[in-house]
Amino acid sequence: MIWAYRIVFLPLLMILLPRYLLRMKKRGGYRDGFLTRLGIINGLPPKKAGVRRVWIQAVSVGEILGVVPILRALATRPDYEVFLTTTTSTGYALARERYRDQLIGLAYFPLDFWPFSRRAWNRVQPDLCLLMESELWPEHLHQAAARRVPLLLINGRISDRSFGRLSALAFLTPRLLGKFSRILAASEDDAKRFNELGATAGTVTVSGNIKLDVNLEPILNDARKDSLLRELGLSETAKNSPPPILLLGSSTWPGEEETLLRTLGRAREEGLNCRLLLVPRHMERRTEVRRTLEGFPFSFHFRSQGAASDVVDVAVADTTGELLRLTQLADLVFVGKSLPPNHGGQTPIEAAAFGKPLLYGPYMTNFRLIARQLVDAGAAVVVGDETDLIEQALPLLSRPEERARMAARAREWHAANRGAVRKTLDTIEEMAARNRAAHT
């Protein structure tokens, strides 16, 4: 099976390469560390006797933030060391800025082509390999199995789309899942899907969603919030004026900015002192977002240009790694990639953990169970389209007591669903102990 994959990989790569390179150019930031995508990884220290080297792969910013508690816990142990790979330039930049001192090495995940993957594995030589959520790269998994390195899938999730695709590959999927020593599923539904797809009997357990244990630092005090609002141009200048109501578009995708701008317009028509903070999912869309803003009668400021010199109607946070801080400023949060034609949904977890009332569209399939739980808990409202979003947002923007009720429900939901990190760390320790025993 692996030879068939190796044969078809190269022509497929050639077909997909132009699109891949174009995306890299748009997003930028890939030049630093690019050779690690070819498996050329330099600067790793020699392995130490008695120290377990753990290779963690986390795709992007969300996965890196989710795995931080695991990374930090292992970094404090003298018998563990962590090598981290990521796929996106934003994930790489975040990890290098915040967590580099807790790692023995940081690199891009190598392209899943035999020479590149083998070169990386020969250089890293891990004792345990962790993959986040749904990373099923055949060559990577094969290299681990060939070296008898235990593989652990943590926070295992399968979206509706991925489940359909993997089900169509019934001849292949059981072989891939069979490479894992353990699969820690984020929910009962995910565990059921892994088993239906052919995971080895007894390897799948439910740990809960590791992102529910997300590190919420830094927690902003009132003074820091006021300062950040001034930087964004969203604070009041008149003394003793009540603060504006802030609507946050969290990780928005194309089309959703227009919807939120029209929502802002309706709120202003209703006499509400409302402002809008947009955080596009991809900061390289800033030119597109600017063109959209120019079609509306609102003043605006882009955070990448520095501190705002005046008060504006709309602030655009076209920066990386700030969503946790910016979420704390919001009174109401719309979760992006959830209104048609977008599909999948961005994470609502951090906003719920901060006690923010939530709105999102009908297509939260990447967070299907969590989205349903938040609605059932009274912390979130599902909207069907733009008209529905406006109709649901206006009452919430005008009723602070209803927002406070939803905020309390969000905090309660988050507090009741934590604990996945502890279960994951226990499993890592168990697997490391078994691996030590097998090699003594």
Helices and strands as residue ranges (DSSP letters): H 2-27, G 34-38, E 52-57, H 61-75, E 80-86, H 89-98, G 100-102, E 105-108, H 114-124, E 128-132, H 138-146, E 151-156, H 160-168, H 173-177, E 182-185, H 188-196, E 204-206, G 210-213, H 222-232, E 245-252, H 256-269, E 274-280, G 283-285, H 286-293, E 300-302, G 303-305, E 314-316, H 323-327, E 332-335, H 349-353, E 358-360, G 365-367, H 368-376, E 380-382, H 386-398, H 400-416, H 420-438
